[in-house]
Amino acid sequence: MRISYINLKQEHKILKKQILQAVSKVLDTANFVLGDEVKIFEHNIAKYCETKYALGLNSGTDALFLALKALDIGPGDEVITVPNSFVASASCIVTAGATPVFVDVCDDMNIDTNLIEGKITNKTKAILPVNLTGKICEMDRILSIAKKYKLSVIEDSAQAIGAIYKGKKAGSFGHINCFSLHPLKTLNACGDGGFLTTNDESLYIKLSKLRNIGMKTRNEVQYWGYNSRLDSIQAAILNLKLKHLDKWIASRRKIAAYYRNNLIDFVKVPTEMPYEKPAYHTFVIQIEKRDELQAYLLKNGIETKIHYPISIHLQEAAKPLGNKRGDFPVAEKQADTILSLPVFQELTKKQQDYVISKVKEFVKNNY
Ligand SMILES: *Cc1c(COP(=O)(O)O)cnc(C)c1O
């Protein structure tokens, strides 16, 4: 049996006819930039995330960057985030001119809220928690720390669309919340895309100008801005896919539960609290002989991934920040022991059983 890590081709085979119709409709209107489909997507996705406002953007990276810009975060400012995310969670801080200050993570790969206050200085302007793997951080604690020190919260929910924490949706916690619609995310465009959500009207108005070169009207410019718009064609495709999102997430949760029940005695599996419903963008196990397991699975036709093998603070680009190996021991250890199993929504029971049997087989033969 051969199992790829994701199966985007299958997703698009099922939806191809409808997607081509949606694209064809946009071609007929020739309204390609900030057209009706973008407005409809923004309405739909704000409703989905249970927020007042949403803005369609060209990527999750620009969503994060614009969020910092809208909050006037720049040179001399510090932003607290984690070292184990996709690099965009930290690069946005640097490209905005500010300094990322890393905080180590917990067993569940999300920010260790007990370590946040120790990193707050008079330069700290915001906390940028990442809902990694599709699991929402301890937001109660983060929001109360932010309130105490008058900090903004920017949620990186690029992996967490549809996740729930204490009855609230991902994207509804921070002042500005950022999502990616990259092809590898659970809700994905046929190319790059992203969006942000907020409940703050003035931030929403400012951000809607910042993403459109700072323009207030066709001829008047209020800010030095950026071109970070979502295309109408992508929005049309996303409006269609959004109808399937809850079904996809339900399927991922079911696969995750099945993996967990069957693998819990063999490897470290993600845990779930009674007050949360993670979205399982990834299903990440932890095992000491990670590289050997990955090779063993590949030999047996199962493709897996590592999200992410090099902590951000150890990247070449991060050298000027002055962090070193040993600074974030939990994140560094996880970089060597984590492995993402296939958890895409179309994965059949037979395929899940095969993955489970091969992981078990490896553990039995190696421990
Ligand atoms: C994918 C991702 C991003 C960046 O999104 P793009 O749309 O690829 O720019 C940011 N943060 C996290 C955690 C991500 O997984």
The ligand as an SDF file (V2000), in Angstrom:
LIG
                    3D

 15 15  0  0  0  0  0  0  0  0999 V2000
    1.4660   28.2320    6.7720 C   0  0  0  0  0  0  0  0  0  0  0  0
    1.7770   29.0230    7.9540 C   0  0  0  0  0  0  0  0  0  0  0  0
    2.0390   30.4110    7.8880 C   0  0  0  0  0  0  0  0  0  0  0  0
    2.2310   31.1610    6.6030 C   0  0  0  0  0  0  0  0  0  0  0  0
    1.1980   31.1050    5.7010 O   0  0  0  0  0  0  0  0  0  0  0  0
    1.4510   31.3560    4.1380 P   0  0  0  0  0  0  0  0  0  0  0  0
    0.0630   31.4640    3.6010 O   0  0  0  0  0  0  0  0  0  0  0  0
    2.1970   30.1900    3.6010 O   0  0  0  0  0  0  0  0  0  0  0  0
    2.1960   32.6330    3.9850 O   0  0  0  0  0  0  0  0  0  0  0  0
    2.2320   31.0930    9.0700 C   0  0  0  0  0  0  0  0  0  0  0  0
    2.1970   30.4730   10.2570 N   0  0  0  0  0  0  0  0  0  0  0  0
    1.9710   29.1530   10.3640 C   0  0  0  0  0  0  0  0  0  0  0  0
    1.9170   28.5270   11.7090 C   0  0  0  0  0  0  0  0  0  0  0  0
    1.7680   28.3790    9.2150 C   0  0  0  0  0  0  0  0  0  0  0  0
    1.5620   27.0610    9.3350 O   0  0  0  0  0  0  0  0  0  0  0  0
  1  2  1  0
  2  3  1  0
  2 14  2  0
  3  4  1  0
  3 10  2  0
  4  5  1  0
  5  6  1  0
  6  7  2  0
  6  8  1  0
  6  9  1  0
 10 11  1  0
 11 12  2  0
 12 13  1  0
 12 14  1  0
 14 15  1  0
M  END
$$$$
